[in-house]
């Protein structure tokens, strides 16, 4: 492919130029450079007077030079869909992005992938499942795709990375932005073991209306989608809608019928999504064998008394009084040990003096 970064950046900077228009232009003229070099008369027939004039006004301005320098400094690849670097299987979906910004690398092996999605306000239970499922997928050689959001997405990426797997994060902002900001270190890891991608030009902030559009890429990159926790109205449900439109298999993890975080996934099951309680069920659907290697275990260092408390905890919250009764020990003694475990980062205290293991 010719070096046409300036031409691509110019076309993407034209506000009135829709994705569908850019697809039509490239299909008619062959490449972004050919589009920019086309006559205004030929352009006008496809996109109208205003957009045709904007395209024809192309010049390598200082603004475009700055953008290119930023791309180079951050090692960002700008990849149109006719480039060998573009994930070819993504072009099989409707409305695929004509251009992707990529940090890291998307490999041919990433075509065998699973999207793991869920709510930002995930429970400890949901986070553990996300991490566990992603770990098993990574061990079986699958790439884990998600959106790098708080909650389920974050744990899915971590589960893959902790087991030497590949993972792809699809952003609803430019790849030069880390959203949420606390995932900066995670983003760096993802880039080194997969890719962070976006269809949005660098500098684009994480605007709310970007995420529903982003979701079609999350499902489009994957062979199947696994929804772990979802509220009634959420981005998860939007991603599932895209997946169904793309004829992708949708799996949903059943949840507590009283929990708001499970309403969406339970509803999906009612509507025909395949209920799944093990990652191996997804692997079986994809015809992938389970890995013989065990998921990486979290290293914890506990003395004998701390271990007794740790073993009595789980991902389900338990109140202090109930824990004392379960272990037949004074609440004051147990609370002292719990506080030590919390300081070590092994457990988390929830409202009402209840406690859970911490899997983050």
N, C-alpha and C positions, 0 to 999 in steps of 0.2 A: 504493500500500500504506500502511495506517495505521502510525503509529510504534508498533511493538509490541516494541521492544528489550527492555524489562523482562520481558515475557511469555516471549520466546524464551530469554533468559538463565535465567529461572526453570526452564523445562522442561529445558534442557540440563544444569542443575545437579542434576537428580534422578537419582541413581546407578542405581536399579533400572528406569528408563525406557529400554527398548531402542529402537534405531533403527526397528525394525519397528513397535513400539508407537506411536512418534511419527508415523510415516507413516499408520498406521490412524486415529489421533486426528485428524490434520489432514484426512484424506480424509472423515471422518465429520462434522466440525464446521466445516471451511472455512479456518481460520487458527489461528495460535498463540494469538491473543487470544481467539478463540472457544473454543478448548480450555480455556484457563484460566477462562473465564466459564461453562463448562458445569457442570451440576449434578453433585454427587458420585455420585448414583445412576446417571446416564448414563455417567460416567467409569468407574465400578466394573464395568460390563458389559464394558468393553474391556480395562482394564489391571489389574483387581483392586483389592482394598481398600487395600493399602499405597500403591501409586502414585496411586490416586485421591485419597487423603487428602493426599499430598504436593503434588499439583497444586492441590487446593482451598485449600491453606494459603498460596497466593500473597499476597505483600505486597511493596511496594517498600521493601525493607530497605536499610540503609546499604551492605551488601555489594553489592547490585545497583547502587546508585548509583555506587559506586566502579568497578565493572566498566564501566558505561556511560561514565564519565569517561575511563577508560583507552582505550576504543574511540575516543572522540572525539579524545583527545590524539594517538593514533597513526594517526588517519584510517583506521580499520578499518570497513568496511561489513559488517553482519551481514545475510545474504541468505537468506531461506527460499525453497524451490523454486517457490513460486507468485509470486515477485517478478519483474518484468521484468528486473532486474539478474542474475538467475540464468542461467547458461549452459544454455539450453533443451535443447540436444542431449545434455546429460549425463543428463537424465531418461529417456532411451531405454534405459539400462542397468539391470540388476537391482541392487537395494540401493543406489541412488543416495543421496547424503547429503541429508537433509531441509533442512539449513541449512549454508551456507558462510560462513566469515569471509574477507573479501577485502581485501587492501591493494593498491592500484593499480586496474586496471580490466580486466574481461573483456568484450571486444567481440564483436559478431556475427561479425566476420571471423575470430575465433579458432577458429571451428568447423572451418576448414580448417587442421588442425594435425597434426603428427607427434610422437610421443613418442620421444625418444632416451634409451636407458637402458643401464646397464652397471655393472660392479663398482666399488667404492670404491678397491680396490687396483689401479687400472688401470696398464698399461704406458705408456711414452712413445708407442708405436705406437698404442695404443688411444685415448689422449687426442688425438692428432693427427687420427685418423679422426673422432672425435666432434665436434671443432671444425670440421673440414672439411665434414662432412655437415650440421651445423647451419647453417653459413654458407651453403651452397647452398640449403637449405630457406628460410632467411630471405630470400635474394636472390630467390627465386621467389614470395615473398609468403606463405609458410606460417608459422604460429606453432609454435615449438618448445616442447614440454612435457617437463619432467623433474622430478626430485625434489630438486635443489639439494644432493645429497650430494657427498662428496669424489669425485675421480676423473672418470668419464665424465660424470656429471650436470653437474658444475661446468663442464667444457669445452663441453658442449652449450649451456648458457646463454651462456657467453662467446662462442662462435661466432656465435650469433644476434645478441647485443648488438653485437659488433664490426662487424657488417654492417647496422646500423640496423634489425634485425628485432625482432619481438615474441616474447616468451617468457613462459611461465607455470611457476612452481615450485609443486609441491604438497608440503606439509610433513606430517611425522608428529608434529608438535607444534603448539602455538598459534602464530599468526602474529606474536605479540609476541616469540617466541624465534627467535634465529638459530642454526640447527644445520646444519653445524658452525660454531662461533663464528668461524673464520677467513674465513667467507664474508659477513661483515657488509657490506663494500663492494659485493660482488656482489648481495646482497639488495636494497640500495638502488637499484642500477641496474635490477634486474628490476622493482621496483615502479614505476619511472618509465617503463619500456618494456614493460609488460605487467601481470602480477599475481603476487602471492604469495598462495596460498589454502590453507585447511585446513578440515576439518570439526570440528576439535577446538577447544573453547572456549579463549580466551586464558588463559595461565598453565599450560597443559598441557605437561609436560616431554616430551622425545623418548624415550619409553619404547619398548622393543624391539617390543612387541606392537602398537604403533600403525602400524608401517610396512607390514606385509602388508595391513592395512585401507586405508591410504593408497594402495596401489598400484592398487586398482580405479579410483580417480579419475584417476590418471595415464593409464591405458589408456583409460578412459571418455571423456576429453576429446579423444582423438586419433582420426584416421581410420585410422592405421596405427602400428605399433610397430617401432622399429629397435633390436635388441639388438647391442651392439658387443663387449663382453667380459663374460663371466659365468663364475663358478666353478660347480662341480657343484651345490651347494646355496646359493642366494642369493636376494636380493630380486628379482633380474632374472627368475629362473625363476617366481617368484610372480606378477610383473606379467604375464608371458607367459601364465600360466594364466588370469588374469583376462581378458586380451585375447582369448584363444580362446573363453572363455565368452561374451564380448560380440560374437563374430563379427568381430573386427578382424583385418586382415592382419598377419602377423608376419614381419619380415625379420631376418636374422641375418648378421653379417659373419664370414666364415670366419677362423680363426686358427691359430696354430702348434699342431700336434697334441701337442707336448711341453709346452705351457704350461698351467698350471692355470687361468689367466685365460681360456683359450679353450675349456675343456672344455664349459662350458654352451652356448655358442653353436654349437659343432660338433655337440653332441648335438641341439640344436634343429633343425639342418639335417637330421640323420638322421631326425628325427621329422616332417619335413614343412614346416618353416619355409623361406621363400624365401631362398636365399643371395643376398647383394648385395655388390658390390664398388665400387659407385658410387652417389652420392645421386641421380643422374639416373634410375636404375632405379626408385627409389621415386617420384620425380616422375612418371615415365611411368605407373606403376600408378595414381596419383591423377589422371591426366589434366591435369597442370600443366606448362606450358612452362618450360624452363630460362631463367633470367634471362640477359640479354646483359651484365649487369654482372659484373665479376670480383670474387671475394672480397677483402676488405681484406687487404693484405699486411702482415706485421709489419715495422716499420721497424727496421733494424739498421744500425749504423755500424761498419764494419771497415776496417782498413788492408789492404794487399795481402797481407802474410804471414798475417794472421788469416783473411782470406777463403779462402786456400788450404786451411787447416785446416778451416774451416767447411764448405766444399764437399765435403770428404772425409768429413764426419760425416753421420749420418742419425738416424732414430728407432730404428734397431737398434744396440745397444751394440757398440763396437769396442774391443779392447784396445790399450793404448799401443804395444806391440811391433808389433802388426799394422798400426797406423796409420803407424808409422815406416817399416815395410817398404813399405807402399802408396805413401808419398810419397817414399821413398828419402832420408830425412833422419834425423839423429841424434835419439834419443829425448829427450835432454836439451833440445834446442832446441824440439822439439814440445811437451814437457811445459810449458815456460815459456809458450808461447803459449796452451796449453790452460788454464792457470791464469788467464791474463788474461781469456780468454773466459768462464771460470766466474765471475770477479769481476763481469763485465759482465752476468751473468745470461743468457747466450746458450746455455750448455751445462751439462750436469750430469754430475758424476763418480759412477760406480757402483762397488760393491765389486769389488776385483781390478784396479783401475786401468783400468777401461773407461769410455768416454765416449759420450754421446748429445747430440743437439741438444735444447734445452729449449724446449718449445712452450707452456708455461704463460704 
